[in-house]
Amino acid sequence: MVHIVIDLEMNPVNKNLKDVRRFTTDEVIEIGAVKLNADYNMVDEFQCYVRPQYGEITKHITKLTGITQETVADKPLFPEAFQNFMDWIGTWDMTLYSWSNSDINQLRDECRFKIPGYDVGKLERQWRDLQKAFDERIGLHSSLALKHAIGAMNRDFEGTQHTALADAANTAAILALLQDDDEFFRVMQPVIDLLRPKELSQSIGDLFPELSKLKLGD
């Protein structure tokens, strides 16, 4: 059994292409992933850029991700890039993880549109929403952003946010921590205390002001 943590960066389909947007409103422009062994130790990584077919990279996406039209100009289209990714995984004895379900939803839509013969349902059955698992573990009703989850672990975000490989690697660190309940609650207890209303005045709130807006479940 291997564990694959994946992150995607996307670019919007040109708004004038209404026929395409019926199937997918975005296109994958970068795939980043890390492979963990059965002990949740990182053993390999994957990264590739993908050339969109239905719209050039927008200024907003370039500002967010650093990806430009020149970055992807000579890169493979989605069907080839996706096949390269699946070849890299190399097995169906795996579980796939991402931070929220937005990535599997994107793969589902884009595979159905661009690789219509591919059984994306099999991929969906292997998928786990790590953001949901993390939020449920500490009792949050709201969804915590990846950078805030990393900060709550008292870790610095490694690499550049919104680059697919860095996001995947940081998500993998959360996955590894979730495997040990004692260690998870030891690390997360200050944040769990912070999220309880009576503790909101604690100094940790100055480090993670966004967390003070969230509430723990009953």
C-alpha positions in Angstrom: 0.0 0.0 0.0 1.3 3.5 -0.9 -0.2 6.8 0.0 -0.3 9.5 -2.7 -0.8 13.2 -1.7 -1.8 15.3 -4.7 -2.3 19.0 -5.4 -3.5 20.7 -8.6 -3.2 24.2 -9.8 -5.9 25.3 -12.3 -6.6 28.0 -14.8 -10.2 29.1 -15.8 -11.6 28.2 -19.2 -12.2 31.3 -21.3 -15.6 32.6 -20.5 -16.6 32.9 -24.2 -16.3 29.1 -24.5 -19.7 28.3 -23.1 -19.9 24.8 -24.7 -16.7 23.8 -22.9 -17.7 25.4 -19.6 -20.7 23.1 -19.5 -18.2 20.3 -18.8 -15.4 22.1 -16.9 -14.9 25.7 -15.8 -11.2 25.2 -15.1 -8.2 23.3 -16.6 -5.3 21.7 -14.7 -2.1 23.5 -15.3 0.2 21.8 -12.7 0.2 18.5 -11.0 2.2 18.0 -7.9 2.3 14.9 -5.7 4.3 13.0 -3.2 4.4 9.3 -2.6 4.5 7.9 1.0 5.2 4.3 2.0 3.2 2.2 4.4 4.9 3.9 7.3 4.0 7.4 5.9 7.5 8.2 5.0 8.1 10.2 1.8 9.8 8.1 -0.9 9.2 9.9 -4.2 7.7 13.1 -5.8 6.1 14.1 -9.0 5.6 17.4 -10.7 4.6 18.5 -14.1 3.1 21.5 -15.8 0.1 21.1 -18.2 -0.8 23.2 -21.2 -4.4 24.4 -21.1 -6.4 24.1 -24.3 -9.2 26.6 -23.7 -7.7 29.8 -22.4 -4.3 31.4 -21.7 -3.0 31.7 -18.2 -4.7 34.6 -16.5 -2.9 37.4 -14.7 -4.6 36.4 -11.5 -3.4 32.8 -11.8 0.2 33.9 -12.6 0.2 36.2 -9.5 -1.1 33.3 -7.4 1.0 30.5 -8.7 3.9 32.0 -10.6 2.8 30.0 -13.7 2.9 32.0 -16.9 1.8 31.2 -20.5 5.4 30.7 -21.3 5.8 28.2 -18.5 3.3 25.9 -20.1 3.8 26.7 -23.8 5.7 23.4 -24.6 4.2 21.2 -21.9 1.9 18.2 -22.5 -1.9 18.5 -22.7 -4.0 17.1 -19.9 -4.5 13.5 -21.3 -0.7 12.9 -21.6 0.1 14.6 -18.3 -2.5 12.7 -16.4 -1.3 9.4 -17.9 2.3 10.3 -16.8 1.0 10.9 -13.3 -0.8 7.5 -13.2 2.2 5.8 -14.6 4.3 7.4 -11.8 1.9 6.0 -9.2 2.3 2.6 -10.8 -0.3 0.7 -8.7 -3.9 0.7 -7.7 -2.9 -0.5 -4.2 -3.0 3.0 -3.0 -5.0 5.7 -1.3 -5.1 9.3 -2.7 -5.3 12.4 -0.5 -5.8 16.1 -1.2 -6.7 19.1 0.9 -10.4 19.3 0.2 -12.3 17.6 -2.6 -11.7 20.4 -5.2 -8.9 18.4 -6.8 -10.8 15.2 -7.3 -13.8 17.1 -8.5 -11.6 18.8 -11.1 -10.0 15.5 -12.2 -13.5 14.0 -12.5 -14.8 16.8 -14.7 -11.7 17.1 -16.9 -11.2 13.4 -17.3 -14.8 12.9 -18.4 -14.4 15.8 -20.9 -10.9 15.1 -22.3 -10.5 11.3 -21.6 -14.1 10.1 -22.0 -13.1 6.4 -21.9 -11.3 6.6 -18.6 -13.0 5.2 -15.5 -12.6 8.1 -13.2 -15.0 6.5 -10.7 -12.2 4.1 -9.7 -10.0 7.0 -8.9 -12.7 8.6 -6.8 -13.1 5.5 -4.7 -9.4 5.7 -3.7 -9.7 9.4 -2.7 -9.7 10.9 0.8 -10.4 14.5 1.8 -7.6 15.2 4.3 -9.0 18.7 5.1 -12.2 17.1 6.3 -10.3 14.5 8.3 -8.2 17.2 10.0 -11.2 19.4 10.8 -13.2 16.5 12.2 -10.2 15.4 14.4 -10.1 18.7 16.2 -13.9 19.3 16.0 -14.1 22.2 13.6 -17.3 23.0 11.7 -15.4 25.3 9.4 -12.7 24.3 6.9 -9.2 25.3 7.8 -6.9 26.5 5.0 -3.8 24.5 4.4 -1.4 27.2 5.5 -3.3 27.7 8.7 -3.3 23.9 9.4 0.5 23.9 9.0 0.8 27.0 11.2 -1.4 25.3 13.8 1.1 22.5 13.9 3.8 25.0 14.8 5.5 24.4 11.5 6.6 26.8 8.8 5.1 26.2 5.4 7.9 24.6 3.3 8.3 26.0 -0.2 6.0 28.4 -1.9 2.3 28.3 -1.4 0.1 27.6 -4.4 2.9 25.6 -6.1 1.5 22.1 -6.5 4.5 20.1 -5.2 5.0 22.3 -2.2 1.3 22.1 -1.3 1.3 18.4 -1.7 4.4 18.0 0.5 3.0 20.1 3.3 -0.3 18.2 3.1 1.7 15.0 3.5 3.1 16.3 6.8 -0.4 16.7 8.1 -1.3 13.2 6.9 1.7 11.7 8.7 0.7 13.5 11.9 -2.9 12.3 11.8 -1.6 8.7 12.1 -0.6 9.1 15.7 -3.5 10.3 18.0 -1.3 11.0 21.0 1.2 13.1 19.0 -1.6 14.8 17.1 -3.3 16.0 20.2 0.0 16.9 21.9 0.8 19.1 18.9 -2.6 20.5 18.4 -3.8 21.0 22.0 -2.8 24.8 22.1 -5.0 25.4 19.0 -7.8 23.3 20.3 -7.8 25.3 23.5 -7.6 28.5 21.4 -10.7 27.6 19.5 -12.7 27.2 22.7 -14.5 30.6 23.4 -13.1 31.0 26.9 -9.5 30.7 25.6 -9.7 33.2 22.7 -7.8 35.8 24.6 -4.7 33.6 24.8 -1.5 35.0 23.2 -1.5 32.2 20.5 -4.4 34.2 19.0 -1.9 36.8 17.9 -0.1 34.2 15.9 -3.2 32.7 14.2 -5.9 35.5 14.2 -7.9 33.7 11.6 -8.4 30.7 13.9 -10.3 32.9 16.4 -13.1 33.2 13.9 -13.7 29.4 13.9 -15.7 27.4 16.4 -15.2 23.9 17.7 -18.1 21.5 17.4 -19.9 20.2 20.4 
